[in-house]
Amino acid sequence: MTLPTFETRRLLLRPIEESDAQGLHAAFGDTEAMRFWDSLPSVDLAETASRIRQTLAVEQRWHGMWAIMARSGGFAGMINYHAVDPRNRRLALGWIVVPAFRHQGLMTEAAQIVLHHCFAAMEMHRIEALIEPENTASRGLAVKLGFTQESDAMRDRLLVDGQYRPLLMYGLLQSDWAA
Ligand SMILES: CC(C)(COP(=O)(O)OP(=O)(O)OC[C@H]1O[C@@H](n2cnc3c(N)ncnc32)[C@H](O)[C@@H]1OP(=O)(O)O)[C@@H](O)C(=O)NCCC(=O)NCCS
């Protein structure tokens, strides 16, 4: 299965390529954008390129990453699925928008088409997002997409740069989505 390409009103989503490193680095290299990521920002463009290569090395049934391109021009961000659990028909999403493109409704637009793909084409039953309590933008996005916050903070769920961090579990069922 190859990752499909999608067009939305303002965006083109296509499988990420190593040549997207420069675009993605505007997000992965940005300390503020990476504040709540599960790893530190890339130190340089080469590290972002290496992250893309690592993604491309994983079979798409386990991990898929789309480059989000603004139809008006420019690399706007990326969205991925990971932690695919076929037996329980669930996966998790990750999302990041380049600072200049933030809070314009673009990830809402991108995630809606990816959610549709995960439920309809990949036949998932449940989609998860694990979000730090202080990440108000990501929590707001999840709620806007229809996710339910299902837990209090799970303590010390992440270890980044020697520091443990809490996470909240958000979940979206296929039936929530259909409704
Ligand atoms: C989370 C993120 C992907 C949202 O993308 P976006 O394209 O800016 O989001 P949207 O414009 O579609 O906004 C959707 C909702 O998210 C919330 N939101 C987005 N940006 C926000 C901000 N700066 N402050 C508060 N809430 C915000 C709002 O609830 C918004 O709904 P509204 O427009 O009706 O207010 C983006 O903020 C980002 O890249 N953050 C850094 C990376 C990150 O933390 N990723 C998630 C790790 S779990």
The ligand as an SDF file (V2000), in Angstrom:
LIG
                    3D

 48 50  0  0  0  0  0  0  0  0999 V2000
   -0.9580   21.7850   17.4100 C   0  0  0  0  0  0  0  0  0  0  0  0
   -0.7880   22.3870   16.0030 C   0  0  0  0  0  0  0  0  0  0  0  0
   -0.3860   21.2600   15.0550 C   0  0  0  0  0  0  0  0  0  0  0  0
   -2.1230   22.9730   15.5600 C   0  0  0  0  0  0  0  0  0  0  0  0
   -2.0590   23.2880   14.1720 O   0  0  0  0  0  0  0  0  0  0  0  0
   -2.8030   24.5740   13.5640 P   0  0  0  0  0  0  0  0  0  0  0  0
   -2.8660   24.4590   12.0880 O   0  0  0  0  0  0  0  0  0  0  0  0
   -2.1560   25.7800   14.1290 O   0  0  0  0  0  0  0  0  0  0  0  0
   -4.2630   24.3790   14.2040 O   0  0  0  0  0  0  0  0  0  0  0  0
   -5.6250   25.0030   13.6590 P   0  0  0  0  0  0  0  0  0  0  0  0
   -5.3740   26.3900   13.1540 O   0  0  0  0  0  0  0  0  0  0  0  0
   -6.2770   24.0290   12.7400 O   0  0  0  0  0  0  0  0  0  0  0  0
   -6.4610   25.1560   15.0110 O   0  0  0  0  0  0  0  0  0  0  0  0
   -7.2980   24.1470   15.5300 C   0  0  0  0  0  0  0  0  0  0  0  0
   -7.6070   24.4660   16.9770 C   0  0  0  0  0  0  0  0  0  0  0  0
   -6.4060   24.2900   17.7480 O   0  0  0  0  0  0  0  0  0  0  0  0
   -6.3550   25.2820   18.7780 C   0  0  0  0  0  0  0  0  0  0  0  0
   -5.2170   26.1870   18.5430 N   0  0  0  0  0  0  0  0  0  0  0  0
   -4.4290   26.2460   17.4490 C   0  0  0  0  0  0  0  0  0  0  0  0
   -3.4570   27.1580   17.6290 N   0  0  0  0  0  0  0  0  0  0  0  0
   -3.6460   27.6740   18.8590 C   0  0  0  0  0  0  0  0  0  0  0  0
   -2.9550   28.6310   19.6170 C   0  0  0  0  0  0  0  0  0  0  0  0
   -1.8680   29.2580   19.1420 N   0  0  0  0  0  0  0  0  0  0  0  0
   -3.3950   28.9170   20.8610 N   0  0  0  0  0  0  0  0  0  0  0  0
   -4.4790   28.2830   21.3770 C   0  0  0  0  0  0  0  0  0  0  0  0
   -5.1780   27.3430   20.6960 N   0  0  0  0  0  0  0  0  0  0  0  0
   -4.7650   27.0630   19.4520 C   0  0  0  0  0  0  0  0  0  0  0  0
   -7.6650   26.0470   18.7220 C   0  0  0  0  0  0  0  0  0  0  0  0
   -8.6000   25.3600   19.5490 O   0  0  0  0  0  0  0  0  0  0  0  0
   -8.0170   25.9030   17.2390 C   0  0  0  0  0  0  0  0  0  0  0  0
   -9.3890   26.0650   17.0170 O   0  0  0  0  0  0  0  0  0  0  0  0
   -9.9410   27.5630   16.6910 P   0  0  0  0  0  0  0  0  0  0  0  0
   -9.2620   27.9840   15.4280 O   0  0  0  0  0  0  0  0  0  0  0  0
  -11.4000   27.3550   16.5050 O   0  0  0  0  0  0  0  0  0  0  0  0
   -9.5490   28.4400   17.8080 O   0  0  0  0  0  0  0  0  0  0  0  0
    0.2680   23.5180   16.0010 C   0  0  0  0  0  0  0  0  0  0  0  0
   -0.0580   24.4360   17.0150 O   0  0  0  0  0  0  0  0  0  0  0  0
    1.6730   23.0280   16.2130 C   0  0  0  0  0  0  0  0  0  0  0  0
    2.3750   22.7150   15.2510 O   0  0  0  0  0  0  0  0  0  0  0  0
    2.1520   22.9350   17.4800 N   0  0  0  0  0  0  0  0  0  0  0  0
    3.5240   22.5250   17.7500 C   0  0  0  0  0  0  0  0  0  0  0  0
    3.7340   21.0500   17.5450 C   0  0  0  0  0  0  0  0  0  0  0  0
    2.9810   20.2200   18.5630 C   0  0  0  0  0  0  0  0  0  0  0  0
    2.9500   20.5350   19.7290 O   0  0  0  0  0  0  0  0  0  0  0  0
    2.3920   19.1200   18.0630 N   0  0  0  0  0  0  0  0  0  0  0  0
    1.5900   18.2470   18.8680 C   0  0  0  0  0  0  0  0  0  0  0  0
    2.3510   17.3640   19.7550 C   0  0  0  0  0  0  0  0  0  0  0  0
    1.1640   16.3910   20.7060 S   0  0  0  0  0  0  0  0  0  0  0  0
  1  2  1  0
  2  3  1  0
  2  4  1  0
  2 36  1  0
  4  5  1  0
  5  6  1  0
  6  7  2  0
  6  8  1  0
  6  9  1  0
  9 10  1  0
 10 11  2  0
 10 12  1  0
 10 13  1  0
 13 14  1  0
 14 15  1  0
 15 16  1  0
 15 30  1  0
 16 17  1  0
 17 18  1  0
 17 28  1  0
 18 19  1  0
 18 27  1  0
 19 20  2  0
 20 21  1  0
 21 22  1  0
 21 27  2  0
 22 23  1  0
 22 24  2  0
 24 25  1  0
 25 26  2  0
 26 27  1  0
 28 29  1  0
 28 30  1  0
 30 31  1  0
 31 32  1  0
 32 33  2  0
 32 34  1  0
 32 35  1  0
 36 37  1  0
 36 38  1  0
 38 39  2  0
 38 40  1  0
 40 41  1  0
 41 42  1  0
 42 43  1  0
 43 44  2  0
 43 45  1  0
 45 46  1  0
 46 47  1  0
 47 48  1  0
M  END
$$$$
